[in-house]
Amino acid sequence: MKMLPISPLETVVVTLIVVVGACIQGSIGFGWAMLSAPFIVLIEPDFVPGPMILAGVLLVILMTCRERGGIDKRGVKWMAAGSVPGIAGAAAVLMVISSTGFTIMFSILVLLAVVLSAIGLSVMLSGRNLFLAGLLSGFMGTMTSIGGPPVALIYQHATGAKLRGTLSAFFLICACMALVGLLVAGKLGTNELKLALILIPGLVIGFVVSRFISGFIDRYSIRPAVLILSTIGAVMVLVRALV
């Protein structure tokens, strides 16, 4: 039996991808899964969603502690409430969807995430909108590990500290509930744990680096690169599933 589910070379490549993604999330509040998942899934499809969410818990714990002063508690409560039906719906879909069907849906949801991040609509921070953002984020996050765009959209005009703190606190709550949903759906086990452990070194390195550059990175200037790379990755995954 192999010590690792993937080869040493693949492990190095995955780690480098995760370092970049975690550094971006640590700097602007979201983006590690959005950037990393479309490329990591090309190396090993089983990284998504369980291992990505499981490893991501560590990243959002670190970020929540670092940015706790900027957390919008009211917003977190509304979004967390909305994420419950979203996570439940995603868990139900995962129980019946085929491997090919999941790959196609993964690609479509990544492209939807890109669209949500790119449109830049001004959305009022009302309870209803926060609830709906949480619902969509919960569904997308449980299905693909990418739940950031819906909630990042609604907080796009917030200060950097508020954006990072609020999203991290919400992601922590949402990830814990998503893991329960994946466990119920039979999508979380020993193999997912092994894959999650592979991601952790890259997450820690990326988070540490982000601490030194977060003050110099403008989330609006880096966003186009994240969107372009995420789109390329999603299209590559979709093409591979359809060919």
C-alpha positions in Angstrom: 0.0 0.0 0.0 1.3 3.5 -0.9 2.1 5.8 2.1 0.5 8.6 0.2 -2.6 8.6 -2.1 -0.6 10.5 -4.7 3.0 10.4 -5.9 5.8 12.6 -4.3 5.9 14.8 -7.5 2.2 15.3 -7.4 2.4 16.1 -3.7 5.0 18.8 -4.4 2.8 20.3 -7.2 -0.3 20.3 -5.0 1.6 21.9 -2.1 2.8 24.7 -4.4 -0.7 25.3 -5.7 -2.1 25.4 -2.1 0.7 27.8 -0.9 -0.4 30.3 -3.6 -4.1 29.9 -2.8 -3.7 30.1 0.9 -1.5 33.2 0.6 -4.3 34.9 -1.5 -7.0 33.9 1.0 -4.9 35.1 3.9 -4.4 38.5 2.1 -7.9 39.2 0.7 -10.3 37.0 2.7 -11.1 34.3 0.2 -9.7 32.5 -2.9 -7.7 29.5 -1.8 -10.2 26.9 -2.8 -11.4 28.9 -5.8 -7.9 29.1 -7.2 -6.6 25.7 -6.0 -9.5 23.3 -6.4 -9.8 23.4 -10.3 -6.1 22.5 -10.6 -5.9 20.1 -7.7 -8.9 18.1 -9.0 -7.0 17.5 -12.2 -4.3 15.8 -10.2 -6.6 13.8 -7.9 -10.4 14.3 -8.1 -10.8 12.9 -4.5 -9.3 16.1 -3.1 -12.8 17.7 -3.6 -14.8 18.3 -1.6 -14.0 16.6 1.7 -10.2 17.0 1.9 -10.3 20.6 0.8 -12.9 21.5 3.3 -11.3 19.5 6.1 -7.9 21.0 5.6 -9.5 24.5 5.1 -10.8 24.4 8.7 -7.2 25.0 9.9 -6.8 27.9 7.6 -10.0 29.6 8.7 -9.3 29.0 12.3 -5.9 30.8 11.9 -7.6 33.6 10.0 -10.5 34.0 12.4 -8.0 34.3 15.3 -5.9 36.8 13.5 -8.8 39.0 12.2 -11.2 38.5 15.1 -11.5 42.3 15.7 -13.1 42.8 12.3 -15.9 40.2 12.5 -19.4 41.3 11.7 -21.3 39.1 14.2 -24.7 39.9 12.9 -23.7 39.1 9.3 -22.1 35.8 10.4 -25.4 34.8 12.2 -27.6 35.4 9.2 -25.2 33.7 6.8 -24.7 30.7 9.1 -28.5 30.3 9.3 -28.8 30.4 5.5 -26.0 27.9 5.0 -28.0 25.1 6.8 -30.5 24.4 4.0 -27.7 24.9 1.4 -25.5 22.3 3.0 -28.4 19.9 3.5 -29.3 20.2 -0.2 -25.7 19.6 -1.3 -25.3 16.5 0.9 -28.5 15.1 -0.7 -27.1 15.7 -4.2 -23.8 14.1 -3.3 -25.5 11.0 -2.2 -27.1 10.3 -5.6 -24.8 12.0 -8.2 -22.4 10.0 -10.4 -18.7 10.7 -10.6 -19.0 12.2 -14.1 -22.1 14.2 -13.0 -20.2 15.6 -10.0 -17.2 16.6 -12.2 -19.5 18.5 -14.6 -21.4 20.1 -11.7 -18.1 21.1 -10.1 -17.0 22.8 -13.2 -20.3 24.7 -13.6 -20.3 25.8 -10.0 -16.7 27.1 -10.3 -17.7 29.1 -13.4 -20.7 30.4 -11.4 -18.3 31.4 -8.6 -16.2 33.3 -11.2 -19.3 35.1 -12.5 -20.4 36.1 -9.0 -16.9 37.4 -8.2 -16.6 39.3 -11.5 -20.0 41.1 -11.6 -19.4 43.3 -8.6 -23.0 44.1 -7.9 -23.7 46.4 -5.0 -25.7 44.2 -2.5 -27.3 45.7 0.6 -26.3 44.0 3.9 -29.9 43.1 4.8 -30.8 40.0 6.7 -32.5 38.5 3.6 -29.5 39.0 1.4 -27.1 37.7 4.0 -29.3 34.6 4.4 -29.4 34.0 0.7 -25.7 34.5 0.4 -25.2 31.9 3.1 -27.5 29.5 1.5 -25.7 29.7 -1.9 -22.3 29.6 -0.2 -23.3 26.5 1.9 -24.4 24.6 -1.2 -21.4 25.6 -3.4 -19.0 25.1 -0.5 -20.2 21.6 0.3 -20.3 20.5 -3.3 -17.0 22.0 -4.5 -15.2 23.4 -1.4 -15.6 26.8 -3.0 -18.1 28.8 -1.0 -16.4 32.2 -0.9 -17.8 34.2 -3.9 -21.5 34.6 -2.7 -20.5 36.0 0.7 -17.4 37.9 -0.7 -19.8 39.6 -3.1 -22.0 41.0 -0.3 -19.0 42.2 1.7 -17.0 43.5 -1.3 -17.0 47.1 -0.1 -16.0 46.3 3.5 -12.6 47.1 4.9 -9.9 44.4 4.5 -10.1 43.4 8.2 -13.9 43.2 8.2 -13.9 41.2 5.0 -11.3 38.7 6.2 -12.6 38.4 9.7 -16.3 38.0 8.8 -15.7 35.6 6.0 -13.3 33.5 8.0 -15.7 33.2 10.9 -18.5 32.2 8.6 -16.3 29.7 6.7 -15.4 28.1 10.0 -19.0 27.5 11.0 -20.0 26.5 7.5 -17.1 24.1 7.1 -17.9 22.3 10.3 -21.5 21.8 9.2 -20.4 20.8 5.7 -18.2 18.1 7.1 -21.1 16.7 9.1 -23.2 16.7 5.8 -20.3 14.9 4.0 -20.1 12.3 6.7 -23.8 11.6 6.5 -23.5 11.4 2.7 -20.6 8.9 3.0 -18.1 11.3 1.4 -15.7 11.6 4.3 -13.4 8.8 5.5 -9.8 7.6 5.9 -8.8 8.4 2.3 -10.2 12.0 2.6 -8.2 12.4 5.9 -5.0 11.3 4.2 -5.5 13.8 1.3 -6.4 16.6 3.8 -3.1 16.0 5.6 -1.2 16.5 2.3 -2.8 20.0 2.0 -1.9 21.3 5.5 1.8 22.2 5.0 0.9 24.4 2.0 -1.9 26.0 3.9 0.3 26.9 6.8 3.1 28.3 4.6 0.7 30.3 2.6 -1.0 31.8 5.7 2.4 32.8 7.2 3.4 34.5 4.0 0.1 36.3 3.7 0.7 37.9 7.1 3.6 39.9 5.6 1.9 40.9 2.3 -1.8 41.4 3.2 -1.2 45.1 3.7 0.3 45.5 0.3 -2.2 43.5 -1.8 -5.2 45.2 -3.2 -8.0 42.6 -3.5 -9.3 44.4 -6.6 -6.0 44.3 -8.4 -5.4 40.6 -7.7 -9.0 39.5 -8.3 -8.7 39.4 -12.2 -5.8 37.0 -12.0 -7.7 34.7 -9.6 -10.8 34.8 -11.8 -8.8 34.0 -15.0 -6.9 31.1 -13.4 -10.1 29.7 -11.9 -11.9 29.9 -15.2 -9.0 28.1 -17.0 -9.0 25.4 -14.4 -12.7 24.9 -14.5 -12.8 24.7 -18.3 -10.0 22.1 -18.2 -11.9 19.9 -15.7 -15.1 20.2 -17.8 -13.3 19.3 -21.0 -11.7 16.3 -19.4 -15.1 15.1 -18.1 -16.8 15.5 -21.5 -14.1 14.1 -23.8 
